[in-house]
């Protein structure tokens, strides 16, 4: 295989072509000496170089292993946020012990890029739970979303209240719809992972108005990777929506919703009010007999049986 010189490698790392920079980062393994570290670190510090090239140079330093640790750590104090963020990720990969004591301070960085990187490296934090609780209240939606993703793998830590609060006050304040739904999806997925916690049901049920809206929004689930509506429907099936059966019922026949979501709505109705569920499902059965229901007869029958058992 052709091995490029160090000068050629640095030139490739400065390239405006992302594919060329990627190839250069992969080739960095052939240049692991101190001279290479200094040249690549100099590029990362070069305020006149393209920002993407500087961030890629930080990533290239990872290939130098222990030799690159000091250079990467020094870049945590660079003025350019994307370079600092790249340094957080790189240092976490090559020497997590060196990064760990700095994570709490990095979560207070002025740049959301850096705070996001700090959350992504939360597994090495001395107080991971505390760091993620703080991140859930961050001003930036991507940081809160990443915190929720990390929390989804940490059930049993009393997260329900904090996640519900973030769902209401954090995600609820996001103006961009796609960004809001993406954050809500991450928060709901994390909340779902906490269903064994004692306070889970009460915290999830108070989110019912927004959960119903998401469950009934065909664009909030099964579109690309977005599954907020599906998760919302599954949460409603678990905890119900007391006093809101009349808001749930229209979802049984709403156009564009997946059958799985309709089934979850049936379960949510039964959980919320067995008597109301029986009424709405009997009406659905009458429509089904006329060929005018989106609910299959067997789903309606199952729901009626569940409502009858719940009523005793």
Secondary structure, DSSP 8 states (H G I E B T S, - for coil): -----HHHHHHHHT-S-HHHHHHHHHHGGG--SHHHHHHHHHHHH-TTS-HHHHHHHHHHHHTTGGGGHHHHHHGGG-SSHHHHHHHHHHHHHH-HHHHHTTHHHHTT-S-HHHHHHHHHTGGG-TTHHHHHHHHHT-SSHHHHHHHHHHHTT--SSS-HHHHHHIIIIIGGG--SHHHHHHHHHHHHHHHHTTTTSTTHHHHHHTTHHHHHHHHT-GGGSSBTTB-HHHHHHHHHHHH--TT-HHHHHGGGG-TT--HHHHHHHHHHHHHH-HHHHHHHHHHHHHHHHTT--SS-HHHHHHHHHHHHHHH-
